[in-house]
Amino acid sequence: MVKNWSMILNAEKCKVLHVGRTNSKFDYEIENNTGGKQVLAKSMCENDFGIFIKHDMKWNVQVRNSTSKANRILGMIKKTFKYLDIHNTSLLYKALVRPHLEYAISSWSPYSIKDVKELFH
C-alpha cells in the first residue's frame, strides 16, 4: 500500500471496531513504518468527530457524554450569570446547551429507558 499511494499510515493509531454479535472478528494487519506487518488493535468503543460508536451500536456512551457536557455548561451558566430572566436563560440554553444534546444522539427518540432518564433528568 505504501508503494501504491506514497503514504505511510501510523499503525499504532489504527484500530478495528467489530460491529455485530455474529461478526467473525478477524485479525487485520497493516504495513508499519519499518515495512513489516502489524496486527491492528481491537476496540469496543471509538470516538470519531465527537461521536462515540460502540461495537453493539448502542448509544449509551454518546448519551452519557453529551449530557455530561450539557450539565457542565449549565453549571457554568449558573456560576457566571448572577441574575437571569426567562428570556436570557432561554437564549443561553438554546445557544450553548441544546446543541450538545442534539448532536448525534437520539434525544428525539431515545433507545432505552436509562437514556430517557439521563436525558430528561
C-alpha positions in Angstrom: 0.0 0.0 0.0 2.8 2.4 0.8 4.2 1.9 -2.7 0.9 2.4 -4.5 -0.2 5.6 -2.7 3.1 7.0 -1.4 1.6 7.3 2.1 2.6 5.8 5.4 -0.1 5.0 7.9 0.6 5.0 11.6 -0.3 1.5 12.7 -0.4 2.5 16.4 -3.3 4.9 15.7 -5.3 2.5 13.6 -7.9 0.3 15.4 -10.5 -2.2 14.4 -14.1 -1.9 15.6 -16.1 -5.2 15.1 -19.8 -4.4 14.8 -22.4 -7.0 15.5 -22.8 -10.2 17.5 -22.2 -12.6 14.6 -19.0 -10.9 13.4 -16.1 -13.3 12.9 -13.7 -10.8 14.5 -10.8 -11.4 12.1 -7.3 -10.0 12.9 -6.4 -7.3 10.4 -2.9 -6.4 9.6 -1.3 -3.2 8.3 2.2 -2.4 7.0 4.0 -0.5 9.6 6.8 2.1 9.2 9.6 -0.5 9.1 7.9 -2.4 6.2 6.8 -5.3 8.4 3.2 -6.3 9.2 1.5 -5.3 12.4 -1.9 -6.6 13.7 -4.3 -3.8 14.4 -5.6 -3.3 18.0 -9.3 -4.2 18.6 -11.6 -1.7 20.3 -15.1 -1.9 21.8 -15.9 1.8 21.5 -14.4 4.6 19.4 -14.7 8.3 19.2 -15.0 9.8 15.7 -15.8 13.5 15.2 -17.1 13.6 18.8 -19.5 10.7 18.3 -18.9 7.6 20.4 -19.6 4.4 18.4 -19.9 1.1 20.3 -19.5 -2.4 19.0 -23.1 -3.2 19.8 -24.4 0.0 18.2 -26.0 1.2 21.5 -25.8 4.9 22.2 -25.5 5.0 26.0 -21.9 6.2 25.9 -22.8 9.0 23.5 -25.8 10.0 25.6 -23.7 10.0 28.8 -21.0 12.1 27.2 -23.5 14.6 25.7 -25.5 15.0 28.9 -22.3 15.4 30.9 -21.2 18.3 28.6 -24.6 19.9 28.8 -24.6 19.7 32.6 -21.2 21.3 32.8 -22.3 24.1 30.6 -25.4 24.6 32.7 -23.2 24.8 35.8 -21.0 27.4 34.0 -24.1 29.5 33.2 -25.3 29.2 36.7 -21.9 30.3 38.1 -21.3 33.1 35.6 -24.6 34.9 35.4 -26.0 36.2 38.7 -29.4 37.5 37.5 -31.1 35.7 34.7 -34.6 36.2 33.5 -36.6 33.7 31.4 -35.7 35.3 28.1 -31.9 35.3 28.7 -32.0 31.8 30.2 -33.8 30.5 27.1 -31.3 32.2 24.7 -28.3 30.8 26.6 -29.8 27.3 26.8 -30.6 27.3 23.0 -27.2 28.6 22.1 -24.9 26.7 24.5 -26.6 23.6 25.9 -29.1 22.4 23.4 -26.5 21.8 20.6 -24.7 19.3 22.8 -28.0 17.4 23.5 -29.0 17.3 19.8 -25.6 16.5 18.2 -25.6 12.8 17.1 -27.7 11.4 19.8 -31.3 10.1 19.7 -32.7 12.7 22.0 -35.9 12.9 20.0 -36.4 9.1 20.3 -34.1 7.5 22.9 -33.2 3.9 22.6 -33.7 2.8 26.2 -35.4 3.9 29.5 -32.0 4.5 31.0 -31.2 7.0 28.2 -34.6 8.7 28.7 -33.9 9.2 32.4 -30.4 10.5 31.8 -31.5 13.0 29.1 -34.6 14.3 30.8 -33.5 14.3 34.4 
